[in-house]
Amino acid sequence: MFKIQYRNPQGRMVTAQSFDRAEIKKLADKARQDVPDPKVNELRVREIAADEASGDFIWAECTADFSR
């Protein structure tokens, strides 16, 4: 499961969740195309992962994987 958040050209925060990596990549590309400045679009992608120490599920940062 992935969660993506970014600001659209109107400045509103957009949030979406999906199991489909290709869909998240498509949304990340759209976010960078609509608002190229990373300081403005505030693109953030997270993936659910298991914490090895506690076994809990956490949201792990993976924005860099979708920012290329």
MARKEDO-938503 format. One record per residue: residue number from 0; residue in three letters; x, y, z of N, C-alpha, C in turn. Coordinates in nm, 3 decimals, decimal comma, always signed. Example, Ala and Ser with C-alpha at 12.3 -4.5 7.8 and 13.67 -1.06 7.14 Angstrom:
! residues 2
i/aa/n.x/n.y/n.z/ca.x/ca.y/ca.z/c.x/c.y/c.z
0/ALA/+1,319/-0,569/+0,780/+1,230/-0,450/+0,780/+1,320/-0,330/+0,780
1/SER/+1,285/-0,225/+0,708/+1,367/-0,106/+0,714/+1,290/+0,003/+0,787
This chain:
! residues 68
i/aa/n.x/n.y/n.z/ca.x/ca.y/ca.z/c.x/c.y/c.z
0/MET/+0,085/-0,117/+0,000/+0,000/+0,000/+0,000/+0,089/+0,123/+0,000
1/PHE/+0,059/+0,215/-0,088/+0,130/+0,342/-0,098/+0,035/+0,455/-0,065
2/LYS/+0,091/+0,563/-0,013/+0,015/+0,686/+0,010/+0,095/+0,800/-0,052
3/ILE/+0,029/+0,884/-0,132/+0,095/+0,998/-0,194/+0,023/+1,125/-0,151
4/GLN/+0,102/+1,229/-0,126/+0,047/+1,360/-0,093/+0,127/+1,464/-0,172
5/TYR/+0,056/+1,563/-0,224/+0,121/+1,674/-0,293/+0,025/+1,791/-0,303
6/ARG/+0,080/+1,908/-0,334/-0,003/+2,027/-0,353/-0,030/+2,045/-0,502
7/ASN/-0,155/+2,072/-0,534/-0,192/+2,095/-0,674/-0,165/+2,241/-0,710
8/PRO/-0,185/+2,281/-0,836/-0,156/+2,420/-0,876/-0,236/+2,525/-0,798
9/GLN/-0,351/+2,487/-0,743/-0,431/+2,580/-0,664/-0,384/+2,588/-0,519
10/GLY/-0,285/+2,506/-0,483/-0,230/+2,507/-0,349/-0,298/+2,412/-0,252
11/ARG/-0,395/+2,336/-0,300/-0,466/+2,241/-0,213/-0,388/+2,110/-0,202
12/MET/-0,393/+2,049/-0,084/-0,325/+1,921/-0,063/-0,409/+1,809/-0,123
13/VAL/-0,344/+1,725/-0,204/-0,408/+1,609/-0,265/-0,350/+1,485/-0,197
14/THR/-0,436/+1,393/-0,159/-0,393/+1,268/-0,095/-0,460/+1,151/-0,166
15/ALA/-0,383/+1,046/-0,194/-0,439/+0,926/-0,256/-0,365/+0,805/-0,200
16/GLN/-0,434/+0,691/-0,198/-0,374/+0,565/-0,157/-0,401/+0,461/-0,264
17/SER/-0,303/+0,372/-0,285/-0,319/+0,268/-0,385/-0,220/+0,155/-0,358
18/PHE/-0,257/+0,036/-0,402/-0,165/-0,077/-0,399/-0,082/-0,081/-0,527
19/ASP/-0,123/-0,006/-0,628/-0,061/-0,009/-0,761/+0,054/+0,091/-0,770
20/ARG/+0,176/+0,038/-0,777/+0,296/+0,123/-0,786/+0,292/+0,212/-0,910
21/ALA/+0,242/+0,159/-1,021/+0,235/+0,237/-1,146/+0,142/+0,357/-1,132
22/GLU/+0,032/+0,339/-1,061/-0,063/+0,449/-1,039/+0,001/+0,559/-0,954
23/ILE/+0,075/+0,521/-0,852/+0,144/+0,619/-0,767/+0,251/+0,692/-0,847
24/LYS/+0,323/+0,618/-0,931/+0,425/+0,681/-1,018/+0,360/+0,782/-1,111
25/LYS/+0,243/+0,747/-1,167/+0,170/+0,836/-1,256/+0,128/+0,965/-1,183
26/LEU/+0,079/+0,951/-1,060/+0,040/+1,067/-0,981/+0,160/+1,153/-0,943
27/ALA/+0,273/+1,090/-0,910/+0,394/+1,165/-0,877/+0,444/+1,242/-0,999
28/ASP/+0,439/+1,181/-1,116/+0,479/+1,250/-1,239/+0,388/+1,369/-1,266
29/LYS/+0,258/+1,350/-1,244/+0,161/+1,458/-1,264/+0,188/+1,573/-1,167
30/ALA/+0,216/+1,540/-1,043/+0,245/+1,643/-0,942/+0,366/+1,726/-0,983
31/ARG/+0,472/+1,660/-1,030/+0,593/+1,732/-1,072/+0,571/+1,810/-1,201
32/GLN/+0,484/+1,762/-1,286/+0,455/+1,833/-1,411/+0,370/+1,957/-1,383
33/ASP/+0,269/+1,943/-1,298/+0,180/+2,055/-1,268/+0,250/+2,165/-1,188
34/VAL/+0,334/+2,126/-1,092/+0,405/+2,221/-1,006/+0,550/+2,173/-0,996
35/PRO/+0,637/+2,217/-1,087/+0,774/+2,164/-1,094/+0,861/+2,190/-0,970
36/ASP/+0,837/+2,298/-0,897/+0,920/+2,332/-0,782/+0,889/+2,239/-0,665
37/PRO/+0,985/+2,154/-0,622/+0,959/+2,060/-0,512/+0,925/+2,128/-0,380
38/LYS/+0,971/+2,251/-0,360/+0,937/+2,322/-0,237/+0,791/+2,365/-0,235
39/VAL/+0,731/+2,377/-0,353/+0,592/+2,419/-0,364/+0,499/+2,298/-0,370
40/ASN/+0,535/+2,196/-0,449/+0,444/+2,081/-0,463/+0,446/+1,989/-0,342
41/GLU/+0,550/+1,997/-0,259/+0,560/+1,919/-0,135/+0,527/+1,771/-0,155
42/LEU/+0,576/+1,714/-0,264/+0,551/+1,573/-0,296/+0,605/+1,483/-0,186
43/ARG/+0,521/+1,391/-0,143/+0,562/+1,294/-0,040/+0,494/+1,161/-0,070
44/VAL/+0,575/+1,055/-0,079/+0,523/+0,921/-0,103/+0,570/+0,831/+0,011
45/ARG/+0,477/+0,754/+0,065/+0,510/+0,662/+0,173/+0,453/+0,524/+0,140
46/GLU/+0,521/+0,422/+0,189/+0,480/+0,283/+0,168/+0,468/+0,216/+0,305
47/ILE/+0,368/+0,131/+0,318/+0,352/+0,060/+0,445/+0,458/-0,049/+0,454
48/ALA/+0,520/-0,058/+0,571/+0,628/-0,154/+0,592/+0,619/-0,207/+0,735
49/ALA/+0,679/-0,323/+0,759/+0,680/-0,380/+0,893/+0,808/-0,339/+0,964
50/ASP/+0,795/-0,287/+1,084/+0,908/-0,251/+1,168/+0,968/-0,381/+1,223
51/GLU/+1,094/-0,408/+1,193/+1,157/-0,533/+1,233/+1,166/-0,549/+1,385
52/ALA/+1,186/-0,440/+1,456/+1,203/-0,448/+1,601/+1,071/-0,482/+1,672
53/SER/+0,964/-0,414/+1,633/+0,838/-0,432/+1,706/+0,736/-0,518/+1,631
54/GLY/+0,754/-0,531/+1,501/+0,657/-0,605/+1,421/+0,537/-0,520/+1,381
55/ASP/+0,535/-0,394/+1,424/+0,427/-0,303/+1,388/+0,440/-0,260/+1,243
56/PHE/+0,327/-0,222/+1,187/+0,328/-0,167/+1,051/+0,342/-0,016/+1,061
57/ILE/+0,432/+0,038/+0,978/+0,459/+0,182/+0,978/+0,457/+0,234/+0,835
58/TRP/+0,445/+0,366/+0,821/+0,456/+0,430/+0,690/+0,602/+0,470/+0,671
59/ALA/+0,669/+0,408/+0,574/+0,810/+0,435/+0,545/+0,820/+0,534/+0,428
60/GLU/+0,905/+0,632/+0,442/+0,926/+0,733/+0,339/+0,990/+0,669/+0,217
61/CYS/+0,933/+0,690/+0,100/+0,993/+0,637/-0,024/+0,978/+0,736/-0,138
62/THR/+0,972/+0,866/-0,107/+0,956/+0,970/-0,208/+1,066/+0,964/-0,313
63/ALA/+1,189/+0,938/-0,271/+1,302/+0,936/-0,365/+1,283/+0,832/-0,475
64/ASP/+1,216/+0,722/-0,444/+1,191/+0,618/-0,545/+1,100/+0,666/-0,657
65/PHE/+1,021/+0,769/-0,631/+0,925/+0,819/-0,729/+0,961/+0,957/-0,783
66/SER/+1,078/+1,008/-0,747/+1,117/+1,143/-0,786/+1,218/+1,146/-0,899
67/ARG/+1,230/+1,038/-0,971/+1,329/+1,034/-1,080/+1,264/+1,051/-1,213
